[in-house]
């Protein structure tokens, strides 16, 4: 028998082997975690902050890697991943599903495109999953519902689609569900508030959910409920009052109807209630006025009725915001509101409230008081005097009431923070105080439709921030103070319907941002100032009607290219109608009646294709009624009455409808057929028109034939002089053959180009060299838009179609001339996208010197290039207005969409190679079109094109840095250029600005300011009034993500840059979010 020592020895060996096996197994589990992390890293294409530098295949201590936290037990297992705002780019790998001990995953606010992996549902210990703001798409994985430990889910600020998976309601431990700001749709699962009893926060705002709000049964712990900005309908469930733990109920901007449940008053812990912008009706339940903890109470824009209780100021002592505007409330404004010491915003506008405005001077924190469109009385205006104590007041709106009496001097003692003062449409008398200039931060001053008298104080010119000044429909007298011209930010000036006299001050021309000017119905005299049309854009309208103006209409009015309305009627103007007025291509309304104008209607009016109404009645105009008026499809009102027009009128368009045209008082007019009460033209009158037309039709071909014969002889002689001497060693017949072959070769080449450029579904209009000569006035320098080494671009009109076109003539003497031409032709053949400039047609022929001539014809973009808008001072032009933030984000999205198309939807892909603001054109709707594909390259399969800074076709500052190393051309180069363009849109700085020296570039500068100082890098000209003062929220919501996107596009390595598809998706999401929030803009 073996001894005891032998048995003990065997047992020790077995124990040692077991321990070794267990350690190996545990080490293998740790290795699974390490490999899962490395797999995750392999899906990350860019991490500019270097956060994954320590993640090396040679490093075994993965617990020491940045962003990784391991548990305390052995062997070490990953329990947490934290990469919040880490600027990671790439795909979210399903390998993370192998981290079986993972309990917390925070990858919020990165650039992780693609879908959420189903494998994440395999993590049994996961309780926190935060993927917010990471560009994710697709559906929410059904597999997430398999996790019983999941307690926190945040997928907000992505572009997720589909509905809320029903399986998610099986996550019994879930306490926080945030799916806001996505594209989710369908109904909210009815079991959401039944099965998930531990829910404390539900945020589903800014989606497209429909149907009813589910009933509330077992969610007794719910505190925060936000369903705003969806399409939910039906009644608010009565069971919502059973959730006594609620602190926030946010249901605004839906389609809810019915009564407000009185049970909401049972939620005694409620801090904020938003039911605004629905279709709720009935009285506000009394229980809601007794919720003493309430801070924000918003039920505006519904159909609520009843009165405000007199005790409201006592029962809601902690209220900060009370918004009940746009309802049907009646009765008095309670004086007890003065007890709400924390009140910051009070909006009771657009109701039927009456009586006096109570004294609210005790509300030291009040910033907005909006009481407009009611039936209120001023009495002794003591309430206004008391408001001087509200030092935080920024908005005071009292328009549309019955306020009467003299405007108290106390108005000038209001807070210097005041930005918006609206007292219009009342019965206020007295004069405007000279000290109104004390309110230095005013951006809007509205006192229209009152009984104000006296003169406009000259001190009003000190209100340098004023954008809207409306003093119309009062009894103001005296002259318009020239100091108004000192308000350089002024955008809208309304002084109409007063008793103003004197001249229109020249100084108004200094208001370079003036969009609308109305001085009508006064007693102004003198002439219309020429300087008024030098700098201001005045795109909305100019109205000088019903004054005593004399003189001629300045021809400089033609400078207002985007003018929509011009009204100079009922004055004493004389002379002819300026021919230059035809340059106002966007003109919609033209009124010049009751003056002393003479002469004919300018032929330039044929360009006013957008015009809707023309009134030239009661002047001394003569000549015939232009035939082109009958071709204006939008013209619905034409009044030419009481002039001296003669001859036959047109028969088409508005002339077919007697309600649209007034021709009374023109005895010499007639019609070919019975219409508009005019007599039928007799033979003599017909001969005034028809025979003339016949004569023209007969003579024109004869003259053309003679000219053509002369041209043939001239060309033949020139060819004999220029071409034949080169053939002096060739017999005469062979010389003729040689020249004929040359012409045939050019003709054949033209045929090939047309075939290459044509799509089988469209036919190109034929344009000759002579057509282009006439359209550009023989290439007159006045018609030149731009010029480069490869060609020049001219603006012109073809006789057959009077619309403006841009004609790009290629310089074939330069090496790149031919290549640019054929590349543009290939773009015409291959592309079809709303954000890409495609040629309308081409011209390929011989010019008058027998040299090859090639040109492409494009639609003219009336708003020019993006470069002219961003850097107008360098183009010596003043644009109509600076680009607003909304326009900039739309332009960026348009350009991204074009690049996404040529990169990902064309086969083979097309690389632009010269993206910059100069090559981004803006049409009449400010839609961006990517142009100038002359340097573009098609990336054929297997083809390697290498570029260097010597031969690159791009522009310094926008060229990708890899070209300096002779790297192969790739779509990443366009992404880099786009990133620079995006940063330029935000900062207003060119990448070649003088400040960028000693290695400093626009991307490096932007990164140094990101994220904390982004406000300081923004273009100071950017019109961002859309955010309405909420600068910080606006920055975080839009500017910070846009700068981050621009920086990710401009990283040094091309493989680390995002693709244009992902860039376009992110921009589209931000744009749509902005436009939805600023729909009225």
Secondary structure, DSSP 4 states (H G I P E B T S, - for coil): ---HHHHHHHHHHHHHHHHHHHHHHHHHHHHHHHHHHHHHHHTEEEETT-TTTT--TT---GGGSTTEEE-SSSS--EEEEE-TT--EEEE--GGGGG-TT--EEE--SSEEEEEPPGGGGG-TT--EEE-TTS-EEEPPPGGGGG-SS--EEE--SSEE-S---GGGGG-TT--EEE--SS--EEEPPTTHHHH-TT--EEE--SSEEEEPPPP-SS-TT--EEE--SSEEEEPPPGGGGG-TT-SEEE--SSEEEEEPPGGGGG-TT--EEE--SSEEEEEPPGGGGG-TT--EEE--SSEEEEE--TTHHHHTTT-SEEE--SSEEEEEPPGGGGG-TT--EEE--SSEEEEEPPP-TT-TT--EEE--SSEEE-TT-HHHHHGGG-TT--EEE--SS--EEEPPGGGGGS-TT--EEE--SSEEEEE--GGGGG-TT-SEEE--SSEEEEEPPGGGGG-TT--EEE--SSEEEEEPPGGGGG-TT--EEE--SSEEEEPPPGGGGG-TT--EEE--SSEEEEPPPGGGGTS----SEEE--SSEEEEPPPGGGGG-TT--EEE--SSEEEEEPPGGGGG-TT--EEE--SSEEEEPPPGGGGG-TT--EEE--SSEEEEPPPGGGGG-TT--EEE--SSEEEEEPP-SGGGG-TTTEE-TT-TEEEBSSS-TTPPBP-HHHHHTTHHHHHHHHHHHHHHHHHHHHHHHHHHHHHHHHHTGGGGTTS-HHHHHHHHHHHHHHHHHHHHHHHHHH--TT--PPP--HHHHHHHTTTT-GGGEEEEETTEEEEEEEETTEEEEEEEEEE-TTSHHHHHHHHHHHHHHHH---TTB---SEEEEEE-TTS-EEEEEEEE--TT-BHHHHHTGGGTT---SSPPBHHHHHHHHHHHHHHHHHHHHTSSSEEE-S--SGGGEEE-TT--EEE---TT-EEE-TT---B--TTT--S-TTTS-GGGGGTPBP-HHHHHHHHHHHHHHHHH---TT-TT--TT--HHHHHHHHTTTTHHHHS-TT-B-GGGTT-HHHHIIIIIHHHHHHHHHHT-SSGGGSPPHHHHHHHHHHHHHHHHHHTTT-
